[in-house]
Amino acid sequence: MADTYFALASLNLVGSLSPDEDTLAFLRSRQKRDGSYESIFQAFFAIGGLRLLNAPPLFDPRDYLIAHTRTYDISLLPPGSASIFAQLYHLTKLHRWLEVNLPPEKKRDLLSFVTSHQRGDGGFGHARSTLMETRDAVFILQYLGALVDLQKIYRFLRHCEDEGHGFVNLPGNQFSYLEHIHAGLELSGLLSAPPTYPKVIRDFLLACRRINGGYARTTHTGIATLENTYLALASFQLLSSLLS
């Protein structure tokens, strides 16, 4: 399901997406008759793919999405999770796409949950602030209509900029991956703050390209995947938009 979404999104970014009845049937087949999916992430990839094909799901998923929009114990998240807000970030995108109206009490709970993880440096995270978690948090808070100190978040974003990679997930890190570049550019867009090192970012993205035309997760090793190819293409588009 994820690969299908990333393939469709990549084709859309390069202007080569066309109607496909077989793919449409595949995406719709993953939804249950009550409107639910096996997971929020599967719902995101299925509904996101259908949206790219200008087609609705067979059954209304909004009750399912509202029921699964809740706070949670972050200590129960799988080890190595890229972001403690990953599920809420994808849910928020689904809410925007489907114009879901969250009950006020759920909005209050989410606002309290997200803001409780803002650190002293202005970023968001659990043990410490990370670029990806800060991107997720700002996206969620903007959807909730929250009034946040964007200047503090802007300062954290600048601390995540790096003259060797463009962006790093943790200030002072010596390495970066495509998902960090993409998160940095998305957060830059949310804050209307063009990046300091656009040429470095472009060079990083180009160095992730492999001989088969796809993109790997980083510059020095790895094979191309559909997810990383989408992240690279989306990053090029974000960078162009921020510099225009």
C-alpha positions as CSV (number, residue, x, y, z in Angstrom):
1,M,0.0,0.0,0.0
2,A,2.8,2.4,0.9
3,D,4.7,1.7,-2.3
4,T,1.6,2.2,-4.4
5,Y,1.0,5.6,-2.8
6,F,4.6,6.7,-3.2
7,A,4.6,5.6,-6.8
8,L,1.4,7.6,-7.5
9,A,2.7,10.6,-5.7
10,S,6.0,10.5,-7.6
11,L,4.2,10.2,-10.9
12,N,2.0,13.1,-10.0
13,L,5.0,15.3,-9.1
14,V,6.6,14.7,-12.5
15,G,3.3,15.2,-14.4
16,S,2.9,11.6,-15.5
17,L,0.0,10.3,-13.5
18,S,-2.9,8.9,-15.4
19,P,-6.2,7.1,-14.5
20,D,-5.7,3.4,-13.6
21,E,-8.7,1.2,-12.8
22,D,-6.6,-1.6,-11.5
23,T,-4.8,0.6,-9.0
24,L,-8.1,2.2,-8.1
25,A,-9.6,-1.2,-7.3
26,F,-6.5,-2.2,-5.3
27,L,-6.7,1.0,-3.1
28,R,-10.4,0.6,-2.5
29,S,-10.0,-3.1,-1.6
30,R,-8.1,-2.3,1.6
31,Q,-11.1,-0.6,3.3
32,K,-13.6,-2.5,5.4
33,R,-17.4,-2.0,4.9
34,D,-17.6,0.0,8.2
35,G,-15.2,2.5,6.7
36,S,-12.2,1.4,8.8
37,Y,-8.7,0.2,7.8
38,E,-6.2,-2.1,9.4
39,S,-4.2,0.9,10.6
40,I,-4.1,4.7,10.3
41,F,-1.0,4.4,8.1
42,Q,-2.9,2.1,5.7
43,A,-5.8,4.5,5.7
44,F,-3.4,7.3,4.8
45,F,-1.8,5.5,1.9
46,A,-5.1,4.2,0.6
47,I,-7.0,7.5,0.8
48,G,-4.0,9.5,-0.3
49,G,-3.7,7.3,-3.4
50,L,-7.3,7.6,-4.2
51,R,-7.1,11.4,-3.7
52,L,-4.3,11.5,-6.3
53,L,-6.6,9.5,-8.7
54,N,-9.5,11.9,-8.0
55,A,-11.6,9.1,-6.5
56,P,-13.3,8.7,-3.1
57,P,-13.1,5.6,-0.9
58,L,-16.1,3.3,-1.2
59,F,-17.2,3.9,2.4
60,D,-17.1,7.1,4.5
61,P,-13.9,6.8,6.8
62,R,-14.5,9.9,8.9
63,D,-16.0,8.2,11.9
64,Y,-13.1,5.7,11.9
65,L,-10.6,8.6,11.8
66,I,-12.2,10.6,14.5
67,A,-12.3,7.5,16.8
68,H,-8.6,7.0,16.3
69,T,-7.6,10.7,16.9
70,R,-6.5,10.6,20.5
71,T,-3.5,11.1,22.8
72,Y,-1.4,8.1,23.8
73,D,1.4,7.0,26.0
74,I,4.6,7.6,24.1
75,S,6.5,5.0,26.1
76,L,4.4,2.4,24.3
77,L,5.6,3.5,20.8
78,P,7.9,1.0,19.0
79,P,11.6,1.6,19.6
80,G,13.3,3.6,16.9
81,S,10.1,5.5,15.9
82,A,11.1,8.5,13.7
83,S,8.6,10.8,15.5
84,I,6.4,10.5,18.5
85,F,3.8,12.4,16.5
86,A,4.0,10.3,13.3
87,Q,0.5,8.9,13.5
88,L,-1.1,12.2,14.5
89,Y,0.8,13.9,11.6
90,H,-0.7,11.5,9.1
91,L,-4.1,11.7,10.7
92,T,-4.0,15.5,10.4
93,K,-3.3,15.2,6.7
94,L,-6.3,12.9,6.4
95,H,-8.5,15.3,8.3
96,R,-7.5,18.1,6.0
97,W,-8.1,16.0,2.9
98,L,-11.6,14.8,4.0
99,E,-12.6,18.0,5.9
100,V,-13.1,16.1,9.1
101,N,-14.6,18.2,11.9
102,L,-13.0,17.1,15.2
103,P,-15.1,17.6,18.4
104,P,-13.8,20.5,20.5
105,E,-12.8,18.2,23.4
106,K,-10.5,16.2,21.1
107,K,-8.9,19.4,19.8
108,R,-8.2,20.5,23.3
109,D,-6.7,17.1,24.2
110,L,-4.5,17.1,21.1
111,L,-3.4,20.7,21.7
112,S,-2.4,19.9,25.3
113,F,-0.6,16.7,24.3
114,V,1.5,18.2,21.5
115,T,2.4,21.4,23.3
116,S,3.5,19.4,26.4
117,H,6.4,18.1,24.3
118,Q,7.9,21.4,23.3
119,R,11.4,21.8,24.7
120,G,13.3,24.8,26.0
121,D,15.1,25.2,22.6
122,G,11.7,25.8,20.9
123,G,11.6,22.4,19.1
124,F,9.5,19.4,19.9
125,G,10.4,15.9,21.0
126,H,10.5,13.4,23.8
127,A,14.0,13.1,25.2
128,R,15.1,16.1,23.1
129,S,13.9,18.2,20.2
130,T,14.2,16.8,16.7
131,L,13.6,18.3,13.3
132,M,11.1,15.7,12.3
133,E,9.1,15.9,15.5
134,T,9.1,19.6,15.3
135,R,7.8,19.5,11.7
136,D,5.0,17.1,12.7
137,A,4.1,19.2,15.8
138,V,3.9,22.5,13.9
139,F,1.8,20.9,11.2
140,I,-0.7,19.5,13.8
141,L,-0.8,22.8,15.8
142,Q,-1.5,24.9,12.7
143,Y,-4.4,22.5,11.8
144,L,-5.7,22.9,15.3
145,G,-5.6,26.7,15.0
146,A,-3.2,27.0,17.9
147,L,-1.4,30.2,18.8
148,V,2.3,29.2,19.1
149,D,5.5,31.1,19.4
150,L,6.8,30.7,15.8
151,Q,9.9,32.7,16.6
152,K,11.1,30.1,19.1
153,I,10.5,27.3,16.5
154,Y,12.2,29.4,13.8
155,R,15.3,29.6,16.0
156,F,15.3,25.8,16.5
157,L,14.9,25.3,12.7
158,R,18.0,27.5,12.1
159,H,20.0,25.3,14.6
160,C,19.1,22.3,12.5
161,E,20.6,23.8,9.4
162,D,24.0,22.5,8.4
163,E,26.4,23.8,5.7
164,G,27.4,20.2,4.8
165,H,23.9,18.7,4.3
166,G,21.4,21.5,4.4
167,F,19.4,20.1,7.4
168,V,20.1,17.6,10.2
169,N,17.6,16.0,12.5
170,L,19.5,16.9,15.7
171,P,21.5,20.2,15.9
172,G,25.2,19.4,15.7
173,N,24.7,16.0,14.0
174,Q,27.3,15.0,11.4
175,F,25.0,13.1,9.1
176,S,21.6,13.4,7.4
177,Y,19.0,11.4,5.5
178,L,16.4,12.3,2.9
179,E,13.6,12.3,5.4
180,H,15.5,15.0,7.4
181,I,15.9,17.2,4.3
182,H,12.2,16.8,3.5
183,A,11.1,17.6,7.0
184,G,13.4,20.7,7.1
185,L,11.9,22.0,3.9
186,E,8.4,21.3,5.0
187,L,9.0,23.1,8.3
188,S,10.6,26.0,6.4
189,G,7.4,26.2,4.3
190,L,5.2,26.2,7.4
191,L,7.2,29.0,8.9
192,S,7.7,30.9,5.5
193,A,11.4,30.7,6.1
194,P,13.6,29.9,3.0
195,P,16.6,27.7,3.9
196,T,20.0,29.1,4.4
197,Y,21.8,26.5,2.2
198,P,19.7,25.9,-0.9
199,K,22.6,24.8,-3.1
200,V,23.8,22.4,-0.4
201,I,20.3,20.9,-0.3
202,R,20.1,20.6,-4.0
203,D,23.5,18.9,-4.2
204,F,22.5,16.5,-1.4
205,L,19.4,15.5,-3.3
206,L,21.2,15.0,-6.6
207,A,23.8,12.9,-4.8
208,C,21.1,10.5,-3.6
209,R,20.1,9.7,-7.1
210,R,21.1,6.2,-8.4
211,I,21.8,5.0,-11.9
212,N,18.3,3.6,-12.3
213,G,16.8,7.0,-11.9
214,G,15.4,6.5,-8.3
215,Y,16.7,8.0,-5.1
216,A,18.3,6.3,-2.1
217,R,18.0,7.5,1.5
218,T,21.4,9.1,1.7
219,T,24.3,10.1,-0.6
220,H,27.0,7.5,0.0
221,T,25.2,4.2,0.2
222,G,21.9,2.4,-0.3
223,I,19.5,1.4,-3.1
224,A,16.7,3.5,-4.6
225,T,13.2,3.0,-3.1
226,L,9.8,4.4,-4.1
227,E,9.5,6.2,-0.7
228,N,12.9,7.9,-1.0
229,T,12.3,8.7,-4.6
230,Y,9.0,10.5,-3.6
231,L,10.8,12.3,-0.7
232,A,13.5,13.6,-3.1
233,L,11.0,14.7,-5.8
234,A,8.8,16.4,-3.1
235,S,11.9,18.1,-1.7
236,F,12.9,19.5,-5.0
237,Q,9.4,20.9,-5.4
238,L,9.4,22.4,-1.9
239,L,12.8,23.9,-2.4
240,S,11.7,25.5,-5.7
241,S,8.6,26.9,-4.0
242,L,10.6,28.4,-1.1
243,L,13.0,30.1,-3.4
244,S,10.4,31.5,-5.8
